[in-house]
């Protein structure tokens, strides 16, 4: 009888491992497929005649990679504020975030969110807290970018060229975020969603607080500046004549394009939407031909940084596991 139970448990465990590996393999295959489509849509030949400022490319790369790690750090901060004890940005969760981040290349925001929930839950992080933190994370990120973007529209004269329809969309999205994000409203919406999905209600420790929203918004504001500064140095890599007096404007362009691309959930990685806005607005501070080159370079740079982020976290995770295996026999003695 005991042997039968053990055999049944072993078979169940094997099936679960097989299912987990199959889902992860399918996730990677989808990412590779859409990455191929994404890169093929990029006219790399347009960059053939560019004489880049390499030091600017290095600065842009450091800022972009720091922005990815900053996002992972914010994720763990939000999880802890929602009651996920013991969560910190270690090698395992950095790797989880990096491979889930690649899910942005699959159309829709669901693969990115579901990827984090699925992969992080394998490391003992409660799925319910992961679901709440992912929704909060996406909302706060959009809010921070919208605030910068609308500030650009109000302050910078060049932004008059932004299409009226996009202006309306951004304002409507900002109003929706401001209306939904106050904790009493956000938690009520979550409770309703859990009830409609016939899930057990959230415990009070898993609900958002004013501190959670405030800290998260501030951290994402810093991230928006990082991402915008990275775009500036990519642009200066292509156009050395771009002055440092345009840093604020380019940061605003970056956040405007980022907010619009996140709202365009139909586009993998915001493809087309982000570049269209960048070209239109950067053409006001450089020639249209150079603005087009910057958009192409930014897209290629973003893909390379995402792959570098994934590779760096994978190598760090493997090195950490190797050290643990080496240390285990010594600890046993």
VMD Tcl script that draws the C-alpha trace (Angstrom):
set ca {
  {0.00 0.00 0.00}
  {2.78 2.42 0.96}
  {4.73 1.46 -2.15}
  {1.62 2.10 -4.29}
  {1.22 5.56 -2.76}
  {4.89 6.33 -3.33}
  {4.62 5.17 -6.93}
  {1.52 7.29 -7.48}
  {3.24 10.34 -5.92}
  {6.30 9.78 -8.11}
  {4.16 9.58 -11.25}
  {2.25 12.72 -10.27}
  {5.51 14.56 -9.60}
  {6.89 13.41 -12.96}
  {3.77 14.61 -14.78}
  {4.00 18.00 -13.08}
  {7.67 18.34 -13.98}
  {6.88 17.35 -17.57}
  {4.03 19.90 -17.72}
  {6.22 22.62 -16.23}
  {9.03 21.97 -18.69}
  {6.60 21.79 -21.62}
  {5.00 25.12 -20.72}
  {8.41 26.74 -20.30}
  {9.57 25.34 -23.65}
  {6.40 26.65 -25.34}
  {7.01 30.06 -23.74}
  {10.55 30.19 -25.13}
  {9.44 29.04 -28.58}
  {6.83 31.81 -28.74}
  {9.41 34.38 -27.67}
  {11.89 33.21 -30.32}
  {9.18 33.26 -33.01}
  {8.05 36.79 -32.22}
  {11.63 38.02 -31.76}
  {12.39 36.82 -35.29}
  {9.36 38.72 -36.60}
  {10.34 41.77 -34.53}
  {13.93 41.87 -35.83}
  {12.91 41.13 -39.42}
  {10.69 44.21 -39.33}
  {13.79 46.30 -38.58}
  {15.71 47.73 -41.53}
  {19.21 47.09 -40.19}
  {20.77 48.22 -43.49}
  {19.75 51.77 -42.58}
  {22.45 51.74 -39.90}
  {25.24 50.70 -42.28}
  {26.53 54.23 -42.92}
  {26.22 55.50 -39.35}
  {29.47 56.62 -37.69}
  {28.51 56.05 -34.04}
  {29.88 57.69 -30.91}
  {30.84 54.49 -29.11}
  {31.16 56.03 -25.67}
  {27.52 57.14 -25.96}
  {26.53 53.59 -26.96}
  {28.29 52.25 -23.86}
  {26.51 54.76 -21.58}
  {23.16 53.93 -23.20}
  {23.79 50.21 -22.63}
  {24.71 50.67 -18.96}
  {21.61 52.81 -18.35}
  {19.31 50.39 -20.20}
  {20.65 47.37 -18.33}
  {20.35 49.24 -15.02}
  {16.73 50.05 -15.96}
  {15.97 46.32 -16.34}
  {17.47 45.47 -12.94}
  {15.66 48.47 -11.44}
  {12.36 47.04 -12.68}
  {13.14 43.70 -11.05}
  {14.00 45.49 -7.80}
  {10.68 47.40 -7.83}
  {8.82 44.11 -8.38}
  {10.32 42.61 -5.22}
  {9.62 45.82 -3.27}
  {5.95 45.63 -4.25}
  {5.80 41.94 -3.35}
  {7.18 42.61 0.13}
  {4.74 45.48 0.64}
  {1.93 43.04 -0.19}
  {3.06 40.65 2.53}
  {5.36 38.28 0.61}
  {7.87 37.75 3.41}
  {11.44 36.86 2.65}
  {11.25 38.01 -0.98}
  {14.35 39.85 -2.16}
  {16.10 40.40 -5.45}
  {18.33 37.34 -5.51}
  {19.74 35.47 -8.50}
  {16.68 33.26 -8.89}
  {14.09 36.05 -8.95}
  {16.25 38.25 -11.17}
  {16.33 35.36 -13.65}
  {12.56 34.89 -13.35}
  {11.99 38.57 -14.05}
  {14.40 38.59 -17.01}
  {12.83 35.66 -18.82}
  {9.32 36.93 -18.08}
  {10.36 40.34 -19.44}
  {11.02 38.67 -22.78}
  {7.32 37.79 -22.82}
  {6.66 41.41 -23.85}
  {7.52 40.38 -27.39}
  {4.44 38.14 -27.46}
  {1.38 40.26 -28.37}
  {-0.66 41.36 -25.35}
  {0.48 42.03 -21.79}
  {-0.74 38.65 -20.50}
  {2.44 36.64 -21.33}
  {4.62 39.06 -19.35}
  {2.30 39.01 -16.33}
  {1.47 35.29 -16.46}
  {5.13 34.44 -16.98}
  {6.12 36.17 -13.75}
  {3.28 34.50 -11.85}
  {4.08 31.04 -13.19}
  {7.88 31.13 -12.87}
  {8.05 32.96 -9.52}
  {5.48 30.63 -7.96}
  {7.91 27.77 -8.60}
  {10.19 29.48 -6.06}
  {7.57 29.63 -3.33}
  {6.19 33.13 -3.92}
  {2.38 33.00 -3.40}
  {0.52 33.22 -6.70}
  {-2.18 35.51 -5.34}
  {0.42 38.07 -4.25}
  {2.15 37.72 -7.61}
  {-1.13 38.41 -9.42}
  {-1.83 41.52 -7.34}
  {1.74 42.82 -7.64}
  {1.80 42.30 -11.42}
  {-1.39 44.30 -11.93}
  {-0.15 47.00 -9.58}
  {3.25 47.04 -11.27}
  {1.79 47.53 -14.76}
  {-0.57 50.27 -13.55}
  {2.14 52.19 -11.67}
  {4.54 51.94 -14.59}
  {1.94 53.34 -16.97}
  {1.04 56.08 -14.46}
  {4.66 57.24 -14.06}
  {5.20 57.36 -17.82}
  {1.89 59.13 -18.43}
  {2.73 61.87 -15.94}
  {6.05 62.56 -17.68}
  {4.42 62.33 -21.11}
  {1.61 64.78 -20.30}
  {4.11 67.14 -18.65}
  {5.98 67.09 -21.98}
  {2.79 67.95 -23.87}
  {2.10 70.88 -21.55}
  {5.60 72.33 -21.28}
  {7.47 71.70 -24.54}
  {6.31 73.72 -27.59}
  {7.62 71.07 -30.03}
  {5.08 68.58 -28.68}
  {2.32 70.40 -30.56}
  {2.89 67.91 -33.38}
  {1.48 65.04 -31.27}
  {-1.74 63.82 -32.86}
  {-4.92 65.00 -31.07}
  {-6.19 61.42 -30.87}
  {-3.07 60.32 -29.00}
  {-3.37 63.30 -26.65}
  {-6.92 62.29 -25.79}
  {-5.89 58.64 -25.28}
  {-3.09 59.62 -22.91}
  {-5.33 61.91 -20.85}
  {-8.07 59.27 -20.65}
  {-5.51 56.64 -19.58}
  {-4.09 58.99 -16.92}
  {-7.56 59.73 -15.54}
  {-8.32 55.99 -15.46}
  {-5.07 55.25 -13.58}
  {-5.64 58.05 -11.08}
  {-9.21 56.83 -10.55}
  {-8.30 53.16 -10.08}
  {-4.98 53.30 -8.22}
  {-6.09 54.76 -4.84}
  {-5.91 51.70 -2.54}
  {-9.59 51.73 -1.48}
  {-10.64 51.61 -5.14}
  {-7.87 49.28 -6.32}
  {-8.57 46.77 -3.54}
  {-12.31 46.91 -4.17}
  {-11.77 46.18 -7.86}
  {-9.51 43.25 -6.96}
  {-12.03 41.83 -4.51}
  {-14.72 42.05 -7.19}
  {-12.45 40.34 -9.73}
  {-11.64 37.51 -7.32}
  {-15.34 37.10 -6.56}
  {-16.23 36.93 -10.28}
  {-13.47 34.37 -10.80}
  {-14.80 32.41 -7.82}
  {-11.52 32.65 -5.97}
  {-11.12 32.94 -2.19}
  {-11.08 36.58 -1.06}
  {-7.79 38.40 -0.56}
  {-6.44 38.59 2.95}
  {-5.80 42.14 4.23}
  {-2.03 41.63 4.05}
  {-2.24 41.14 0.27}
  {-3.99 44.43 -0.40}
  {-2.34 47.61 -1.61}
  {-1.74 50.50 0.78}
  {-1.06 54.18 0.21}
  {2.59 53.51 1.03}
  {2.72 50.77 -1.63}
  {1.31 53.07 -4.30}
  {3.46 56.04 -3.24}
  {6.75 54.13 -3.06}
  {6.02 52.25 -6.29}
  {5.17 55.47 -8.17}
  {8.37 57.14 -6.98}
  {10.53 54.18 -7.96}
  {8.94 53.99 -11.41}
  {9.51 57.73 -11.88}
  {13.23 57.09 -11.34}
  {13.01 54.22 -13.82}
  {11.36 56.46 -16.40}
  {14.28 58.87 -16.17}
  {16.74 55.97 -16.56}
  {14.95 54.71 -19.66}
  {14.68 58.21 -21.13}
  {18.36 58.94 -20.52}
  {19.22 55.69 -22.29}
  {17.22 56.81 -25.32}
  {19.07 60.16 -25.29}
  {22.45 58.43 -25.48}
  {21.24 56.08 -28.22}
  {20.11 59.17 -30.13}
  {23.47 60.90 -29.52}
  {25.24 57.74 -30.67}
  {23.54 58.17 -34.04}
  {23.50 61.99 -34.09}
  {26.60 63.40 -32.32}
  {25.24 66.91 -32.87}
  {22.37 66.34 -30.44}
  {23.04 68.72 -27.55}
  {22.81 67.91 -23.85}
  {20.29 70.73 -23.55}
  {17.81 68.32 -25.21}
  {18.07 65.65 -22.47}
  {14.79 66.69 -20.82}
  {12.97 66.72 -24.15}
  {14.25 63.27 -25.16}
  {13.33 61.82 -21.75}
  {9.82 63.17 -22.33}
  {9.72 61.61 -25.81}
  {10.83 58.30 -24.32}
  {8.09 58.28 -21.68}
  {5.45 59.38 -24.18}
  {6.44 56.59 -26.59}
  {6.68 54.09 -23.73}
  {3.24 54.94 -22.35}
  {1.64 54.70 -25.78}
  {3.33 51.37 -26.54}
  {2.15 49.88 -23.22}
  {-1.40 50.97 -23.98}
  {-1.12 49.37 -27.45}
  {-1.42 45.82 -26.07}
  {-1.94 44.43 -29.59}
  {1.66 45.27 -30.59}
  {4.47 42.94 -29.41}
  {6.96 45.05 -27.50}
  {5.07 48.16 -28.68}
  {6.50 47.65 -32.18}
  {5.46 50.39 -34.59}
  {3.76 52.54 -31.97}
  {6.92 53.41 -30.04}
  {8.94 54.04 -33.20}
  {6.25 56.18 -34.83}
  {6.12 58.56 -31.87}
  {9.91 58.70 -31.57}
  {10.32 59.57 -35.25}
  {7.63 62.26 -35.17}
  {8.96 64.01 -32.05}
  {12.70 63.53 -32.55}
  {12.32 65.02 -36.04}
  {11.78 68.34 -34.26}
  {15.34 68.34 -32.85}
  {17.16 66.53 -35.69}
  {16.57 65.73 -39.33}
  {13.77 63.24 -40.16}
  {16.37 60.89 -41.66}
  {18.37 60.86 -38.43}
  {15.18 60.44 -36.37}
  {14.37 57.34 -38.43}
  {17.87 55.97 -37.79}
  {17.48 56.61 -34.06}
  {14.19 54.68 -34.03}
  {15.83 51.74 -35.83}
  {18.87 51.84 -33.53}
  {16.63 52.05 -30.44}
  {14.65 48.99 -31.46}
  {17.79 46.94 -32.13}
  {19.43 48.20 -28.93}
  {16.34 47.27 -26.87}
  {16.35 43.69 -28.19}
  {20.07 43.30 -27.52}
  {19.71 44.68 -23.97}
  {16.80 42.35 -23.21}
  {18.86 39.36 -24.37}
  {21.89 40.63 -22.43}
  {19.74 41.02 -19.31}
  {18.45 37.47 -19.69}
  {21.95 36.09 -20.32}
  {23.46 37.98 -17.35}
  {20.81 36.70 -14.93}
  {21.08 33.15 -16.33}
  {24.87 33.11 -15.90}
  {24.59 34.57 -12.39}
  {21.96 31.98 -11.45}
  {24.07 29.09 -12.79}
  {27.17 30.35 -10.94}
  {25.19 30.63 -7.70}
  {23.81 27.12 -8.02}
  {27.27 25.77 -8.81}
  {28.69 27.38 -5.65}
  {25.84 25.89 -3.61}
  {26.60 22.39 -4.93}
  {30.28 22.81 -4.11}
  {29.53 24.19 -0.64}
  {26.98 21.47 0.25}
  {29.51 18.61 0.86}
  {31.71 20.95 2.93}
  {28.76 21.96 5.10}
  {27.82 18.27 5.60}
  {31.24 17.57 7.08}
}
mol new
graphics top color blue
foreach p $ca { graphics top sphere $p radius 0.5 }
foreach p [lrange $ca 0 end-1] q [lrange $ca 1 end] { graphics top cylinder $p $q radius 0.2 }
display resetview
